[in-house]
């Protein structure tokens, strides 16, 4: 059917259909608001189509490969990996992404969210023009529409246009020799060697994946330690785990230059010791952060600007509202303390939707949002690190326990640790930090501990199952509460 070309008025216009955008739209619709969601590509955004979901699918495959190696080397199971069929990996990954994508589309349709497919720009504080319109979905109907659509919001506009990978001057990604985190898993085949530039969570994950798949991996990070935003002990244990797996971790190092070869790249790296090393690799993976996407958004038409880093800064963090009343921002457009994480943007979307519906939701507590690196070993943290807590003026008690101090940790044999930072004298827990196998699934308990301002004695009253990895969490809190059992 053909959609009419008149101006469409709704309660809320959401620009961007990634995790922050579609969560805002779904919650607003559930509260009875008429919502239009504008997306120029596919709903689900980077997380679903190029980031979180496809990368974790591939990391699961990598974990299976690692498990076969462990079975052979530790447990006497004479199994080997004959080969990795890249096409089969890709097909399974793409099926998982496609099913999730269909699920998001179905949720939006069921909620009655109208999805306009095109590129949006602000034309005022309550008006949006969408160009290149292809279809408009109203939950029950969809059809071909003319190329331009004008939208008006009665209550407000939500900016959720996300981010893109930062690149290096003179090294434009070509999808084969130089890749970013957005296209690394979509490059052809598995390289025999990879130089990963950037030792944050994304760089560590991709370094881990490629090593599991048999590649020689060099990981270069300019800061003095990898995952530099995490507690120093997390960085130390992760570095140890990656090096044990044969990854060449170079922290405090920087890329001097790189040249493209027919079959890869040749790069010069200045190490922390001041030495210059030449690294030749089939692929250079650039993971040096992400930049907010605001080009063509028409911020100036609504009286908005960005900061020097390109972020749209809220005037009111409790409502995530900009200096222009009724214009809100979620997701990767936000500067710190927002975390640039999909699950943080879910919380931001809920907050903004409820605000636009006239409710008074609690602001997002970013300190209680968990942070996870899905490498092998994994890291998971929530709250403050030890140095950060002390810098903020806290007097702290700190207790650290290796995972190998509990029986299940010995079974897994991957090392790791549990570290808790709490106010001195039995005060509230400020941060919990985990490194080891499956700790991404263990952090939920600690999220509640930090979010509810629990004290070690509160946690020590609860019994943890034995033998489990989570038992180490319980042991650390028992010791901090003066009731230590196994910990010396």
C-alpha positions in Angstrom: 0.0 0.0 0.0 1.1 3.6 -0.4 1.4 5.7 2.7 0.0 9.3 2.7 2.6 12.1 2.6 1.1 14.4 5.2 2.9 15.5 8.3 2.6 12.8 11.0 2.3 13.8 14.6 3.0 11.4 17.5 3.8 11.7 21.2 7.5 10.6 20.9 10.0 10.4 18.0 13.0 8.2 18.6 15.9 8.6 16.2 18.0 5.5 16.0 16.8 1.9 16.5 19.7 0.4 18.4 19.5 -0.9 22.0 18.9 2.6 23.5 16.4 3.6 20.8 14.2 0.5 20.6 14.1 0.1 24.4 12.9 3.7 24.7 10.3 3.1 22.0 9.0 -0.2 23.5 8.7 1.2 27.0 7.1 4.4 25.9 4.5 2.4 23.8 3.8 0.2 26.8 2.9 3.4 28.8 0.3 4.3 26.2 2.4 6.8 24.1 2.2 7.0 20.4 5.8 6.4 19.2 7.6 6.7 15.9 11.0 5.1 15.6 13.3 6.2 12.8 16.1 3.9 11.7 18.1 4.2 8.5 19.5 0.6 8.6 18.1 -2.3 10.7 16.6 -2.1 14.1 18.9 -3.6 16.7 21.8 -1.4 15.8 25.5 -2.1 16.2 25.0 -4.4 19.2 22.8 -6.8 17.4 24.2 -6.8 13.9 27.9 -6.0 14.2 28.9 -6.1 17.9 27.6 -7.8 21.0 25.6 -10.6 19.6 27.7 -11.8 16.6 30.9 -11.4 18.5 29.6 -13.4 21.5 28.3 -16.1 19.2 31.8 -16.4 17.7 33.4 -16.3 21.1 31.2 -19.2 22.1 32.6 -21.2 19.1 36.1 -20.2 20.3 35.3 -21.5 23.8 34.4 -24.9 22.2 37.7 -25.0 20.4 39.5 -24.2 23.7 37.6 -26.9 25.4 38.8 -29.5 23.0 42.4 -28.4 23.6 41.8 -28.6 27.4 40.3 -32.0 27.1 43.3 -33.3 25.3 46.0 -31.5 27.4 44.5 -31.8 30.9 42.0 -34.6 30.9 43.5 -37.3 28.6 40.6 -37.0 26.1 42.4 -37.7 22.8 40.5 -35.2 20.7 41.7 -32.7 18.1 40.3 -30.0 15.9 40.8 -31.2 12.4 39.7 -27.8 10.9 37.4 -24.9 11.5 34.8 -24.5 8.7 34.5 -20.7 8.5 31.3 -20.9 6.5 29.6 -23.0 9.1 30.6 -20.6 11.9 29.3 -17.7 9.9 26.0 -19.4 9.1 25.3 -20.2 12.7 26.3 -16.7 13.8 24.1 -15.1 11.1 21.1 -17.3 12.1 21.4 -16.2 15.7 21.5 -12.6 14.6 18.6 -13.0 12.2 16.4 -14.6 14.8 17.1 -11.9 17.3 16.4 -9.2 14.6 13.1 -10.8 13.8 12.3 -10.8 17.5 13.0 -7.1 17.9 10.9 -6.3 14.9 8.1 -8.4 16.2 8.2 -6.7 19.6 8.0 -3.3 18.0 5.1 -4.3 15.9 3.2 -5.9 18.8 3.8 -2.7 20.8 2.4 -0.6 18.0 5.6 1.3 17.4 5.7 2.8 13.9 9.1 2.2 12.3 10.1 4.7 9.6 13.0 3.5 7.6 15.2 6.4 6.4 17.7 9.1 7.6 16.4 11.6 10.1 17.5 15.1 10.8 16.1 17.6 13.3 14.4 20.6 11.8 13.3 22.1 15.1 12.9 21.3 18.8 9.8 19.1 18.0 10.2 18.4 14.3 12.1 15.8 12.3 12.5 15.3 8.5 13.1 11.8 7.3 14.7 11.4 3.9 15.3 8.4 1.8 12.1 6.9 3.3 11.7 3.3 2.2 8.9 1.9 4.4 6.7 2.8 7.3 5.6 0.1 9.7 2.6 0.8 11.9 2.4 -2.5 13.6 -0.2 -3.8 11.3 0.6 -2.4 7.9 3.7 -1.5 5.9 4.1 0.0 2.5 6.2 2.0 0.2 6.3 5.7 0.9 7.7 8.7 -0.9 11.2 9.7 -0.2 10.5 12.4 2.4 8.5 12.3 5.6 8.0 15.1 8.1 7.3 14.2 11.7 6.2 16.2 14.7 6.5 15.2 18.4 4.0 16.3 21.0 6.1 15.3 24.0 9.7 14.9 22.9 12.4 13.6 20.7 15.0 11.0 21.8 18.4 11.0 20.1 19.8 7.4 19.9 22.0 7.4 16.8 24.8 5.4 18.4 28.5 5.3 17.5 31.0 4.0 15.0 34.6 2.7 15.4 37.4 5.2 15.5 40.0 4.7 12.7 43.6 5.6 12.2 44.7 8.4 9.8 46.2 6.9 6.7 44.9 3.4 7.4 41.4 3.3 6.1 39.7 0.0 6.8 39.4 -2.2 3.7 37.6 -5.1 5.2 40.5 -7.5 4.6 43.9 -6.3 5.8 42.7 -3.4 8.0 39.5 -4.0 9.9 37.5 -2.4 12.7 35.4 -4.1 15.4 32.4 -3.5 13.2 33.7 -5.6 10.3 36.3 -7.9 11.9 34.0 -10.9 12.1 32.8 -10.3 8.5 36.2 -10.2 6.9 36.9 -13.3 4.7 38.2 -16.3 6.5 40.5 -16.8 9.5 43.8 -15.0 9.4 47.0 -16.8 10.5 48.2 -13.7 12.3 46.6 -10.6 13.8 47.8 -7.3 15.2 45.2 -5.9 17.5 45.5 -2.2 18.2 43.7 -1.3 21.4 43.6 -3.3 24.7 40.2 -2.3 26.0 37.4 -4.8 26.3 36.8 -5.0 22.5 40.5 -5.5 21.7 40.9 -8.2 24.4 37.9 -10.1 23.1 39.0 -10.1 19.5 42.6 -11.0 20.5 41.2 -13.9 22.5 38.9 -15.1 19.7 41.7 -15.1 17.0 44.1 -16.9 19.4 41.5 -19.6 20.0 41.2 -20.0 16.3 44.9 -20.6 15.9 46.2 -17.2 14.9 49.4 -15.6 16.2 48.2 -12.5 18.1 49.9 -9.3 19.2 47.9 -7.0 21.4 49.1 -3.4 21.6 47.7 -1.0 24.2 49.0 2.6 24.6 48.0 2.8 28.3 50.3 1.1 30.8 47.9 -1.8 31.2 45.2 -3.5 29.2 41.5 -2.9 30.1 42.8 0.4 31.7 39.4 1.4 33.0 39.2 -1.6 35.3 40.8 -2.3 38.6 44.6 -2.8 38.3 44.3 -6.4 39.6 41.8 -7.2 36.9 44.3 -5.9 34.3 47.1 -7.9 35.9 45.2 -11.2 36.0 43.8 -10.8 32.5 47.3 -10.0 31.1 48.6 -13.2 32.8 45.8 -15.2 31.4 46.2 -13.9 27.8 50.0 -14.4 27.9 49.5 -17.9 29.2 47.5 -18.6 26.0 50.3 -17.3 23.9 49.1 -13.8 23.1 51.9 -11.2 22.9 50.5 -8.5 25.1 52.3 -5.1 24.7 51.0 -2.5 27.2 52.5 1.0 27.3 53.2 0.6 23.6 52.2 2.6 20.6 52.0 2.2 16.9 54.6 4.2 15.1 53.5 3.5 11.5 52.1 0.7 9.3 52.2 -0.1 5.6 49.9 -2.3 3.6 51.3 -5.4 2.0 49.7 -7.5 -0.7 48.7 -10.1 1.9 48.6 -8.1 5.1 50.3 -5.3 7.0 53.8 -4.4 8.4 53.8 -2.2 11.5 56.4 -0.6 13.7 55.6 -0.6 17.4 57.4 1.3 20.1 57.3 -0.9 23.3 57.1 0.2 26.9 60.9 -0.2 27.1 61.5 2.2 24.2 62.4 -0.6 21.8 61.1 -0.5 18.2 59.6 -3.8 17.0 58.4 -4.7 13.5 55.2 -6.8 13.5 54.0 -8.4 10.3 50.5 -9.8 10.3 47.7 -10.9 7.9 45.3 -8.5 9.5 45.4 -5.2 11.6 42.4 -5.0 13.8 41.8 -1.4 15.0 40.0 -1.3 18.3 40.9 2.2 19.6 37.4 3.2 20.8 34.2 4.5 19.2 33.0 7.9 18.2 29.4 9.2 18.5 27.4 9.5 15.3 25.8 13.0 14.9 26.7 13.9 11.3 23.6 15.0 9.4 21.5 14.9 12.5 20.7 18.6 12.4 21.5 19.3 16.0 21.9 23.0 15.3 18.3 23.3 14.1 17.2 22.3 17.6 19.7 24.6 19.3 21.9 21.7 20.3 25.7 21.3 20.2 28.2 18.6 21.0 31.2 18.8 23.3 34.8 18.6 22.0 34.6 14.8 21.8 31.4 14.8 19.8 29.1 13.7 22.6 25.6 15.3 23.3 25.8 16.3 27.0 22.6 16.2 29.0 21.8 19.3 31.0 19.9 17.1 33.4 21.4 13.7 34.0 18.5 12.6 36.1 16.3 12.8 33.1 18.9 12.5 30.4 17.4 15.7 29.0 19.5 18.2 26.9 19.5 21.9 27.3 16.5 21.9 25.0 13.5 20.8 27.0 11.9 17.7 25.6 15.0 16.6 23.7 16.6 13.6 25.4 19.6 11.4 24.6 20.5 7.8 25.3 23.2 5.3 24.4 26.6 6.0 22.8 25.8 9.7 22.2 26.2 10.2 25.9 29.6 11.0 27.5 30.9 9.4 30.7 29.7 8.5 33.2 27.5 6.6 30.7 29.4 3.5 29.8 28.7 2.9 26.1 27.3 -0.5 26.9 24.1 -2.1 25.5 22.7 -2.9 28.9 23.3 0.6 30.1 21.4 2.0 27.1 18.5 -0.3 28.0 18.3 1.4 31.4 18.7 4.8 29.8 15.8 4.0 27.4 13.5 2.9 30.2 14.4 6.1 32.1 13.7 8.5 29.2 10.5 6.7 28.2 9.1 6.9 31.7 10.2 10.5 32.0 8.3 11.4 28.8 5.3 9.5 30.1 5.2 11.9 33.1 6.6 9.4 35.7 9.6 10.2 38.0 12.0 7.2 37.6 15.2 6.9 39.5 18.3 8.0 37.6 20.6 5.4 36.2 23.2 4.4 38.8 26.2 3.9 36.5 28.4 2.7 39.4 26.0 -0.3 39.7 26.1 -1.2 36.0 28.2 -4.3 35.4 31.1 -4.3 33.0 32.2 -7.5 31.2 35.0 -8.5 28.9 34.2 -11.8 27.1 37.7 -12.9 26.5 39.3 -16.1 27.8 39.7 -15.6 30.7 36.7 -13.3 31.2 36.5 -10.2 33.4 33.4 -8.8 35.1 33.2 -5.8 37.5 30.8 -3.6 39.1 31.4 -0.5 41.2 34.6 1.2 42.1 38.1 -0.2 41.8 40.5 0.0 44.7 42.5 3.0 43.4 39.3 4.8 42.3 37.7 4.3 45.7 40.8 5.7 47.5 41.0 8.6 45.1 37.4 9.5 46.0 38.4 9.7 49.7 37.2 6.3 50.9 39.1 4.4 53.5 38.8 0.8 52.3 39.2 -2.8 53.3 40.2 -5.0 50.3 40.1 -8.7 50.1 41.3 -10.8 47.1 41.1 -14.5 46.6 42.4 -16.6 43.7 39.7 -18.8 42.0 42.1 -21.7 42.3 41.7 -21.5 46.1 38.3 -23.2 45.7 37.8 -26.7 44.3 35.8 -25.6 41.2 38.5 -23.1 40.3 41.0 -26.0 40.4 38.7 -28.0 38.1 38.6 -25.2 35.5 42.3 -24.6 35.9 42.2 -21.1 34.3 43.3 -19.0 37.3 41.5 -15.8 38.0 40.4 -14.1 41.2 37.7 -12.4 43.2 38.4 -9.0 44.6 36.1 -6.9 46.9 36.6 -3.3 47.8 34.5 -2.1 50.8 34.4 0.8 53.2 36.8 0.2 56.1 35.4 -1.3 59.3 32.6 -3.4 57.7 31.0 -0.6 55.7 29.2 -0.9 52.4 30.6 -2.7 49.4 32.0 -0.3 46.9 33.2 -2.7 44.1 33.5 -6.3 43.1 35.9 -7.5 40.5 36.1 -11.0 38.9 38.5 -12.6 36.5 38.2 -16.2 35.3 35.9 -18.7 33.5 32.2 -17.8 33.2 32.5 -14.7 35.5 30.1 -12.9 33.1 27.4 -15.2 34.5 28.6 -14.6 38.1 28.4 -10.8 38.2 24.7 -10.5 38.8 25.0 -11.2 42.5 27.6 -8.6 42.9 25.5 -6.1 41.0 22.8 -6.4 43.6 25.3 -6.2 46.4 26.7 -2.9 45.2 23.4 -1.5 44.0 21.7 -2.2 47.3 24.6 -0.8 49.4 25.1 -4.1 51.1 27.9 -4.6 53.7 30.1 -7.7 53.9 28.2 -9.0 56.9 24.9 -8.9 54.8 26.4 -11.1 52.2 28.2 -13.4 54.6 24.8 -14.5 56.0 23.9 -16.1 52.7 25.2 -19.6 51.8 26.9 -20.2 48.5 26.7 -23.6 46.8 29.7 -25.9 47.0 31.5 -26.6 44.8 31.0 -23.6 42.5 33.1 -20.7 41.3 30.7 -18.4 43.0 31.7 -20.0 46.3 34.8 -17.8 46.0 32.7 -14.7 46.2 31.1 -16.0 49.4 34.4 -16.8 50.9 35.8 -13.3 50.2 32.8 -11.7 52.0 33.0 -14.2 54.9 36.6 -13.1 55.5 35.7 -9.4 55.3 33.0 -10.0 57.8 35.4 -11.6 60.2 34.0 -15.1 59.6 36.7 -16.5 57.3 36.5 -20.2 56.6 38.8 -21.5 54.0 40.7 -18.3 53.1 44.0 -18.0 54.9 
